[in-house]
Amino acid sequence: MVHTVPLPRRPPDPSSAVRHWYEEELGWATVPGEPVRLLTGVRFDVLEVPAEAGLAALRHLGPASPVALCGGQLRLLVAAGSAEELPGLLEWLEWGALALDLTATGAGGHMEAPLPPGPAGTPGSRPFPLGRNDSQGAAVWLRPPEPGCEVELLLPMLSAVRGGGGAPDLVRLVDTMATQCHRVRLRRSCAQPFAFS
């Protein structure tokens, strides 16, 4: 009689659980491959600023507007199509002549998918196994999206497009972020020692 030993079970792939949460729970498109990345320009675009500058803009967002942090950069989800509007909006707000650390990712782009939040929003808890993306600088949600919530209705957009609905105004948000980016840049340049030759 020959006894066979079953093969050891492989641990579940943490990225498949993360991908499932985004695709099935939120209905968001992901980009094939590893690490899990979210497709932008379909359900949302992303405005990215240094965290120091972006934190001041949070007061212009509704409490349900998703915000992520990755490597010292704050990523604010805004209405799809906003990335295309950013250069003209900055010009209209008279910020176009200055180099700002404010970028936008829209149609055809992607952002790293932060790990989904823990159960019932408890800080520090994780419903998913730890994986390769758990390292310093990995994307995390400061304000995670909520399953079952129509996030598109809550994202900042130009008021004229929606007729002033209940969503935060993209113009105020961009103006605040541009102002804060400029202040951070000025503060950093004043802190630099002068180089004499």
C-alpha positions, 0 to 999 in steps of 0.5 A, a space after each residue: 500500500 502506497 501512501 501519498 502525502 498531499 502537497 502543502 497548501 500555499 498561503 493566499 496571495 495578499 494582492 488577490 484579496 486587495 484586487 478583489 476588494 477594489 474590483 468587487 467591493 468598490 467597482 474600481 478598475 485595476 491594472 493587471 500586474 503587481 503591485 495592485 494599481 488603480 486605473 485613473 480617469 474612469 471613476 476618479 482622477 488623482 491630484 498629488 501634492 507633498 503631504 505638508 501642502 496637501 493637509 491644509 486642503 483637507 478642510 475643503 473636502 467632504 469627510 467621505 472624499 478618499 485621500 491616500 498617502 504614499 511616500 510623503 505625497 498626499 493623493 486626493 481623489 477628484 472627479 474624473 476629467 479633473 486632471 485635464 482641467 488642472 493646467 487651465 484652472 491653475 492659469 485662471 487662478 494665476 498660478 500658471 507661471 509658477 512651478 508647483 509640486 502639484 500634479 494630476 493623473 487622469 485618463 490612461 494613468 494609474 496609482 498604487 492601490 493602498 491596502 484596504 482599511 481594517 475591519 470597522 475602520 479600527 486603526 492598525 487592524 488589517 483584514 488582509 495578510 501582510 504582503 510585499 507592499 507592507 514597507 515604509 512608503 507604501 500607499 495607505 488610506 488616510 480617508 478610505 473609500 467606503 463600499 456601497 458609497 457612490 464615491 463619484 458623487 462626493 468627489 471635488 469637481 468644477 461646480 459648473 459641471 454639476 450645477 453646484 451639487 453637494 460635492 466640494 468645489 475643485 476650484 477652492 481645493 486647487 487654489 488652496 493646494 497651490 497656495 500651500 505648495 507655494 508656501 512650502 517651497 518658500 519656506 524650504 528656500 528660506 531654510 537653505 543656506 546661501 552658497 557663496 563662491 
